[in-house]
Each structure stands twice: as C-alpha cells, then as structure tokens.
C-alpha cells in the first residue's frame, strides 16, 4: 500500500513538472523569447586528484532574445521556483558556467513568472 502511495505521489509530481514545462514554453514565447532547444545537453570538465571527468547536465530550454542566449530552467511547486532554495541556486549557477550563455532564467510556469538571475561575482572575472 505504501508503495502505491509513493508511486502516486511521484506520478503527480511528474505530471505537474510536464505541465509546468509546457506552460513555461508558452510563457517564454509570450515574453518575446525564442525557443532554441528543449532539453539541451552540455558537459564540462571537472578535475579530481589530477584526473579529468566530464560532468553532464540537461537544461529545460535554451532561449534567445535580442541576440542574447539564456538557459531557462522551469521549476514547479512551492520551494523550487525560489532562488533562496539552495539546490535551485546551485543548478542555475552550474548552468551558466556549463552552457556559456549570457544569463539564466528561472521560470515559474505555474505562477506565470520569468525571473532573470545573475551571479555578479562571475562577471567580475
């Protein structure tokens, strides 16, 4: 019985995420962004004890607007769409570094919000 409840919760979260991504694409277009790629993959090198390992990741969207390119990450739920959520903040920072874009967008499709996120310490390098 507990397994069925866990599976039902997981399926509900998955359906919510799919709806959020679909709604986010429409929201981004309405805000003037063009979808360049959905489920975009990238990798970057990480050295550990002198050995290089490629770290791979996947972003929800690469979008463009006025000649600039952005990673757009879609989040749903109560906590994930907030930049104060550590996991979300780390993910967006990793995306900006790995995808070498002009910026990152945090998209809350459920609430119809697109937030431009900047990491000023990266700009000072």
C-alpha positions as CSV (number, residue, x, y, z in Angstrom):
1,X,0.0,0.0,0.0
2,X,2.8,2.4,0.8
3,X,4.5,1.7,-2.5
4,X,1.3,2.6,-4.3
5,X,1.1,5.9,-2.4
6,X,4.7,6.7,-3.2
7,X,4.2,5.9,-6.8
8,X,1.0,8.0,-7.0
9,X,2.9,11.0,-5.4
10,X,5.8,10.6,-7.8
11,X,3.4,10.4,-10.8
12,X,1.6,13.5,-9.6
13,X,4.9,15.4,-9.3
14,X,6.0,14.2,-12.8
15,X,2.7,15.3,-14.3
16,X,3.0,18.7,-12.6
17,X,6.5,19.1,-14.0
18,X,5.4,18.3,-17.5
19,X,2.6,20.8,-17.3
20,X,5.0,23.4,-15.9
21,X,7.4,22.9,-18.8
22,X,4.6,23.2,-21.4
23,X,3.2,26.3,-19.7
24,X,6.7,27.7,-19.4
25,X,7.4,27.4,-23.2
26,X,4.2,29.4,-23.9
27,X,5.1,31.9,-21.3
28,X,8.6,32.4,-22.6
29,X,7.3,32.9,-26.2
30,X,4.8,35.4,-24.8
31,X,7.6,37.3,-23.2
32,X,9.5,37.6,-26.5
33,X,11.9,34.7,-26.2
34,X,12.5,32.2,-29.0
35,X,13.0,28.6,-28.0
36,X,16.3,27.5,-29.5
37,X,16.4,24.0,-27.9
38,X,14.4,22.0,-25.4
39,X,16.1,19.5,-23.1
40,X,19.5,20.9,-24.1
41,X,22.6,18.8,-23.0
42,X,26.0,20.1,-22.1
43,X,29.1,18.9,-20.3
44,X,32.1,20.5,-18.7
45,X,35.4,19.1,-17.3
46,X,36.0,18.7,-13.6
47,X,39.4,17.6,-12.2
48,X,39.6,15.4,-9.2
49,X,43.0,14.3,-8.0
50,X,44.5,15.3,-11.3
51,X,42.1,13.3,-13.4
52,X,39.5,15.0,-15.6
53,X,35.9,13.8,-15.5
54,X,33.2,15.2,-17.7
55,X,30.1,16.3,-15.8
56,X,27.0,16.2,-17.9
57,X,23.7,18.0,-17.4
58,X,20.5,18.9,-19.2
59,X,18.6,22.1,-19.1
60,X,14.9,22.6,-19.8
61,X,15.4,25.2,-22.5
62,X,18.0,27.3,-24.4
63,X,16.2,30.5,-25.4
64,X,17.2,33.7,-27.2
65,X,16.0,37.3,-27.2
66,X,17.6,40.4,-28.7
67,X,20.7,38.5,-29.7
68,X,21.3,37.1,-26.2
69,X,21.1,33.4,-25.2
70,X,19.8,32.1,-21.9
71,X,19.3,28.8,-20.1
72,X,15.7,28.7,-19.0
73,X,15.0,26.4,-16.1
74,X,11.5,25.5,-15.2
75,X,10.5,24.9,-11.6
76,X,7.2,23.9,-10.1
77,X,5.9,23.6,-6.5
78,X,6.2,25.8,-3.5
79,X,10.0,25.8,-2.9
80,X,11.9,25.0,-6.1
81,X,10.9,28.2,-8.0
82,X,12.7,30.3,-5.4
83,X,16.3,31.5,-5.7
84,X,16.5,31.1,-1.9
85,X,16.3,27.3,-2.5
86,X,19.9,26.2,-2.4
87,X,19.5,23.3,-4.9
88,X,17.9,25.7,-7.4
89,X,20.5,28.3,-7.0
90,X,23.4,25.8,-7.4
91,X,21.7,24.4,-10.5
92,X,21.4,27.8,-12.2
93,X,25.0,28.7,-11.4
94,X,26.1,25.4,-12.9
95,X,24.1,26.0,-16.0
96,X,25.5,29.5,-16.5
97,X,29.0,28.1,-16.3
98,X,28.4,24.9,-18.4
99,X,26.3,26.4,-21.2
100,X,28.3,29.6,-21.6
101,X,25.2,31.7,-22.0
102,X,24.5,35.3,-21.5
103,X,22.3,34.5,-18.5
104,X,19.9,32.2,-16.8
105,X,16.2,32.4,-16.3
106,X,14.2,30.9,-13.5
107,X,10.7,30.1,-14.9
108,X,7.7,29.5,-12.6
109,X,5.1,28.4,-15.2
110,X,2.5,27.8,-12.5
111,X,2.6,31.4,-11.4
112,X,3.4,32.9,-14.8
113,X,6.8,34.4,-13.8
114,X,10.1,34.6,-15.6
115,X,13.0,35.7,-13.4
116,X,16.4,36.9,-14.8
117,X,19.0,35.5,-12.5
118,X,22.6,37.0,-12.4
119,X,25.7,36.0,-10.5
120,X,27.6,39.2,-10.2
121,X,30.8,37.6,-9.0
122,X,31.1,35.7,-12.3
123,X,31.0,39.0,-14.2
124,X,34.0,40.4,-12.3
125,X,36.4,37.8,-13.6
